C-alpha cells in the first residue's frame, strides 16, 4: 500500500455522483440536501484516504454503484429471493456500497458477505451510511485473498450437492472463506482483477471458482480494466509506476471455460465498455461466469 506522503492530494473538484447513486445515498444516509451530502462524503473520503490512499478513493469511484448496473445483477437478486440460503460475496468491497445496494433491493442481509484487505474501509462504510453492525448485519471478513489460510485453491464442485451441506450457515462465525467451498450462489468482484499480474489473476479465478455453488445459475461477475487484445499497460498510482495486465474478452472466456472450470460447464460472457481514464480512452471488461 502506498504511504499517504507519496499520494497526490485530495481534490474536491473530482467529486461526482450519478442520479441513481444520489438517490441511493440520500435514502441510505437520510441526508437529503445535496451540499450536506457532498460534505458528508468528503469527510469520509478524507478519513479513508488517510488509511488507504487508493486512486479509487481520490477519484470518487467509491460513489458508483457497480453491482446494480451489471447485466446479471437481476439474476443475483433472483437467487437471493428464490434459492434457499443463497449467499452473496462481494470481494474487494471497500465501503460496502454494492452489498448495501443488493440488500436494499431484496437480497437477505444475513446471507451477505463482504471482504476487503483494509478493515477500516468497512468501518467507515458504517459511518458513511450511518449504520452499525447491529442495524446492518452483513458479515465482513478482513483478509488477503492470496493468503491460503483465507482462500485456498480447491477444484470447483462438479455435481449439485457434492460436499455442500444443506443447513443454513451463520456467516458471522466465519473468519475465512475456505469453509464456504461450494456454498456461494453469487460472487461479485469489481475493479479487482486488474490490480494483479496475469498469473495472480489466474490464481484468484481458480480460488473463487472453488467457492461457487455447483447449482445451475450460480454466478461470478464483475468488471475491470480490459483491452481488445491482451496487453500490459504501464500506469502511475501514488507516484509509483506499475504494470497492469489487461485481458481481452476472448482470453477471459478461455481462462474460465476450460482452465478454471471444465470446458462446457459454464457460460462466460465478456464485453468491452468504452470508458475514459485520466482523459484517455480505455476499456472496462464487463463479465460473468454462470454455472450451467
Secondary structure in CASP SS format (residue, H / E / C, confidence):
PFRMAT SS
TARGET T0000
AUTHOR 0000-0000-0000
METHOD secondary structure of the structure
MODEL  1
X C 1.00
X C 1.00
X C 1.00
X H 1.00
X H 1.00
X H 1.00
X C 1.00
X C 1.00
X C 1.00
X C 1.00
X C 1.00
X H 1.00
X H 1.00
X H 1.00
X C 1.00
X C 1.00
X C 1.00
X C 1.00
X H 1.00
X H 1.00
X H 1.00
X H 1.00
X H 1.00
X H 1.00
X H 1.00
X H 1.00
X H 1.00
X H 1.00
X H 1.00
X C 1.00
X C 1.00
X C 1.00
X C 1.00
X H 1.00
X H 1.00
X H 1.00
X H 1.00
X H 1.00
X H 1.00
X H 1.00
X H 1.00
X H 1.00
X H 1.00
X H 1.00
X H 1.00
X H 1.00
X H 1.00
X H 1.00
X H 1.00
X H 1.00
X H 1.00
X C 1.00
X C 1.00
X C 1.00
X H 1.00
X H 1.00
X H 1.00
X H 1.00
X C 1.00
X C 1.00
X H 1.00
X H 1.00
X H 1.00
X C 1.00
X C 1.00
X C 1.00
X C 1.00
X C 1.00
X C 1.00
X C 1.00
X C 1.00
X C 1.00
X H 1.00
X H 1.00
X H 1.00
X H 1.00
X H 1.00
X H 1.00
X H 1.00
X H 1.00
X H 1.00
X H 1.00
X C 1.00
X C 1.00
X C 1.00
X C 1.00
X C 1.00
X E 1.00
X E 1.00
X E 1.00
X E 1.00
X C 1.00
X C 1.00
X C 1.00
X C 1.00
X C 1.00
X H 1.00
X H 1.00
X H 1.00
X H 1.00
X H 1.00
X H 1.00
X H 1.00
X H 1.00
X C 1.00
X C 1.00
X C 1.00
X C 1.00
X H 1.00
X H 1.00
X H 1.00
X E 1.00
X E 1.00
X E 1.00
X E 1.00
X E 1.00
X C 1.00
X C 1.00
X H 1.00
X H 1.00
X H 1.00
X H 1.00
X H 1.00
X H 1.00
X H 1.00
X H 1.00
X H 1.00
X H 1.00
X H 1.00
X C 1.00
X C 1.00
X C 1.00
X C 1.00
X C 1.00
X C 1.00
X C 1.00
X C 1.00
X C 1.00
X E 1.00
X E 1.00
X E 1.00
X E 1.00
X C 1.00
X C 1.00
X C 1.00
X C 1.00
X C 1.00
X C 1.00
X C 1.00
X C 1.00
X C 1.00
X C 1.00
X C 1.00
X C 1.00
X C 1.00
X C 1.00
X C 1.00
X C 1.00
X C 1.00
X C 1.00
X C 1.00
X C 1.00
X C 1.00
X C 1.00
X C 1.00
X C 1.00
X C 1.00
X C 1.00
X C 1.00
X C 1.00
X H 1.00
X H 1.00
X H 1.00
X C 1.00
X C 1.00
X C 1.00
X C 1.00
X H 1.00
X H 1.00
X H 1.00
X C 1.00
X C 1.00
X C 1.00
X E 1.00
X C 1.00
X E 1.00
X E 1.00
X E 1.00
X E 1.00
X E 1.00
X C 1.00
X C 1.00
X H 1.00
X H 1.00
X H 1.00
X C 1.00
X C 1.00
X H 1.00
X H 1.00
X H 1.00
X H 1.00
X H 1.00
X H 1.00
X H 1.00
X H 1.00
X H 1.00
X H 1.00
X H 1.00
X H 1.00
X C 1.00
X C 1.00
X E 1.00
X C 1.00
X C 1.00
X C 1.00
X C 1.00
X C 1.00
X C 1.00
X E 1.00
X E 1.00
X E 1.00
X E 1.00
X E 1.00
X E 1.00
X E 1.00
X E 1.00
X C 1.00
X C 1.00
X C 1.00
X C 1.00
X E 1.00
X E 1.00
X E 1.00
X E 1.00
X E 1.00
X E 1.00
X E 1.00
X C 1.00
X C 1.00
X E 1.00
X E 1.00
X E 1.00
X E 1.00
X E 1.00
X E 1.00
X E 1.00
X E 1.00
X C 1.00
X H 1.00
X H 1.00
X H 1.00
X H 1.00
X H 1.00
X H 1.00
X H 1.00
X H 1.00
X E 1.00
X C 1.00
X C 1.00
X C 1.00
X E 1.00
X C 1.00
X C 1.00
X C 1.00
X C 1.00
X E 1.00
X E 1.00
X E 1.00
X E 1.00
X E 1.00
X E 1.00
X E 1.00
X E 1.00
X E 1.00
X E 1.00
X E 1.00
X E 1.00
X C 1.00
X C 1.00
X E 1.00
X E 1.00
X E 1.00
X E 1.00
X E 1.00
X E 1.00
X E 1.00
X E 1.00
X E 1.00
X E 1.00
X E 1.00
X E 1.00
X C 1.00
END
